[in-house]
Amino acid sequence: MEENCCCTKKTKERSEQEYKKLINRLNRIEGQIRGIRGMVEKNAYCTDILIQVSAVNAALNAFNRELLANHIRTCVSTDIKNGKDETVDELIATLQKLMK
């Protein structure tokens, strides 16, 4: 299980399912961003663009929630079981940055 802990090596081996899920989310977000760029290039109305930007923000937040949940279930959980309490401090610092 040690090889799955991103907190000790600062990398993370993800399952095929987790990897595909995250990449699919990012691909959708990337498409949304390209769509916003197209709207700007076509002189779309400001509020229409703002609504699409809001949708991208929501998609990024959903990505963050999923990644954070996976991180807690794997990296943080494993490190705590292995007595690496500094991982809790790292998690707290990460949460503080995410909540700005």
C-alpha angles and dihedrals in degrees: 000000000000092000090062095059111102093186097070100042097023089233130092131214104213127198116250089250094051092045093051092046093052094044091049090052091049092048090053091048091049089052091050090052091050088050091054091049089052090051091053091047090052093048094245118186114277098240091050089055092045091054090053091048088053089053090052091050090052090049092050090049090052089050090051092049092051094046092046092049090050090047092053093045093050119016100029095040093049093047093049090050088051092051096252097141093169086077089072089057090049090050092050091050090049092050091050090054092048092051097055 
